[in-house]
Amino acid sequence: MKKQGMKRQLVGTVTSNKMDKTVVVRVERLVKHKFYHKYIRRRAKFTAHDQNNSCQIGDKVMLTECRPLSRSKRWRVSKIVQKAV
Protein backbone atom coordinates (compact mmCIF):
# COMPACT_ATOMS: atom_id res chain seq x y z
CA MET A 1 0.00 0.00 0.00
CA LYS A 2 1.28 3.44 -0.98
CA LYS A 3 1.52 6.26 1.56
CA GLN A 4 -0.14 9.51 0.55
CA GLY A 5 1.80 12.75 1.08
CA MET A 6 0.50 16.19 1.94
CA LYS A 7 -1.78 17.70 -0.67
CA ARG A 8 -0.83 21.05 -2.15
CA GLN A 9 -2.75 24.11 -0.99
CA LEU A 10 -3.03 27.47 -2.73
CA VAL A 11 -4.67 30.77 -1.80
CA GLY A 12 -6.29 32.88 -4.51
CA THR A 13 -9.13 35.19 -5.50
CA VAL A 14 -12.38 34.05 -7.13
CA THR A 15 -12.75 35.67 -10.57
CA SER A 16 -15.80 33.80 -11.88
CA ASN A 17 -18.67 31.79 -10.34
CA LYS A 18 -21.00 31.52 -13.33
CA MET A 19 -20.76 27.72 -13.54
CA ASP A 20 -22.67 25.30 -11.35
CA LYS A 21 -20.51 24.07 -8.42
CA THR A 22 -17.37 25.45 -10.10
CA VAL A 23 -15.35 28.62 -9.56
CA VAL A 24 -12.35 30.09 -11.38
CA VAL A 25 -9.62 31.18 -8.97
CA ARG A 26 -6.66 33.41 -9.79
CA VAL A 27 -3.50 32.58 -7.82
CA GLU A 28 -0.59 35.02 -7.71
CA ARG A 29 3.00 34.25 -6.75
CA LEU A 30 6.27 36.18 -6.71
CA VAL A 31 9.21 34.81 -8.71
CA LYS A 32 12.73 36.21 -8.65
CA HIS A 33 14.20 36.97 -12.10
CA LYS A 34 17.41 35.01 -12.66
CA PHE A 35 19.41 37.78 -14.27
CA TYR A 36 17.90 41.03 -12.98
CA HIS A 37 17.16 39.72 -9.43
CA LYS A 38 13.87 41.57 -9.47
CA TYR A 39 10.63 40.03 -8.25
CA ILE A 40 8.02 39.41 -10.94
CA ARG A 41 4.35 38.72 -10.24
CA ARG A 42 3.15 35.53 -11.94
CA ARG A 43 -0.49 34.45 -11.96
CA ALA A 44 -2.37 31.32 -12.92
CA LYS A 45 -6.07 30.45 -13.18
CA PHE A 46 -7.45 27.25 -11.69
CA THR A 47 -10.96 25.84 -11.90
CA ALA A 48 -12.04 24.50 -8.53
CA HIS A 49 -14.99 22.53 -7.19
CA ASP A 50 -17.34 24.55 -4.94
CA GLN A 51 -19.81 22.03 -3.50
CA ASN A 52 -22.36 24.48 -2.02
CA ASN A 53 -22.02 27.32 -4.56
CA SER A 54 -20.99 29.53 -1.62
CA CYS A 55 -18.15 31.49 -3.26
CA GLN A 56 -18.73 34.97 -4.66
CA ILE A 57 -16.53 37.02 -6.99
CA GLY A 58 -13.73 38.68 -5.02
CA ASP A 59 -13.64 36.11 -2.19
CA LYS A 60 -10.22 34.94 -1.04
CA VAL A 61 -10.30 31.13 -0.92
CA MET A 62 -7.99 28.24 -0.09
CA LEU A 63 -7.73 25.45 -2.66
CA THR A 64 -6.71 21.87 -1.96
CA GLU A 65 -5.44 19.47 -4.58
CA CYS A 66 -7.68 16.48 -5.29
CA ARG A 67 -8.33 13.74 -7.83
CA PRO A 68 -9.60 14.82 -11.27
CA LEU A 69 -13.27 15.75 -10.94
CA SER A 70 -13.75 16.75 -14.59
CA ARG A 71 -11.66 17.62 -17.63
CA SER A 72 -10.39 20.84 -16.05
CA LYS A 73 -11.08 20.52 -12.30
CA ARG A 74 -8.26 19.17 -10.14
CA TRP A 75 -8.77 21.48 -7.14
CA ARG A 76 -11.40 21.77 -4.42
CA VAL A 77 -12.34 24.87 -2.38
CA SER A 78 -11.43 23.89 1.19
CA LYS A 79 -12.40 27.15 2.91
CA ILE A 80 -13.23 30.78 2.32
CA VAL A 81 -10.43 32.80 3.92
CA GLN A 82 -12.02 36.24 3.44
CA LYS A 83 -15.39 37.28 2.01
CA ALA A 84 -15.58 40.04 -0.62
CA VAL A 85 -16.72 43.47 0.53
N, C-alpha and C positions, 0 to 999 in steps of 0.2 A: 504494500500500500504506500502511495506517495504522500509525503507531507506537503501541506499547502502553506505557502509563505504569506506575508502580509500583502493585502491588496492595496494598490495605489489609490491615493486620495488627492483630489484637486479642488481648489476653490475658485469660483468664477461667477460671472454675472449673467443672469438670464436675459437673452436678447429676443427670443420668440417663444410664445406658448400657444400658437395657433393650432397645433396638432393635438389629437386626443391622446392623453397620457404620455406626451413627449414634449420636452423643452430643448431649446438650443442654448447652450451655455458658452460664453466667451471667456477663455482662460488666458491671462497675461502672465508673462514671466520675463525676468531680466537676464540677458546674456551678455557676457563681456566679449567685446570684439578682440580677435587675436592680435591684430597688428596695432590698432589705435588705442587699445585698452580702455575703451569707452563703453558704457553700458547701453545696450540697445533693447528696446521693448519689443518682444515677440508675442504674438497672440495666435490662438488656435480655437476653432469652434468644435464643440462636441455635442452630439445629440444624446440626451439622457432620458431615462425612464422616470416619469413622475406619476406614481400610482394613483394619487388622489386628486390630480389636477390642481394642486395647491399653490404652485409657483406662479408669480406674476412677473411681468417685465420689469427689470431693474433690481430684482431680489438677488442677494448674494447667497449662493448655495454651495454645499460641499458635495462633490461627486465621489462615488466609490466604484472601482472597477468591478465588472461582473462578467458572466458568460454572455455570448452574443444573444440578444433578445430579438433582433431583427437584422436586416441588411446593414443598417448604419448604427444601431444602438448597442454600445458595449459598456455603457456607464449607467449608474442608477443614482438618483438624488437621495443622499442619505439624510441630510437635514438642511433646513433653511437657516443660514447664519444670521442674516439681517434682512428684514423686510424693506421693500422700496417705500420711499416717502410719498 
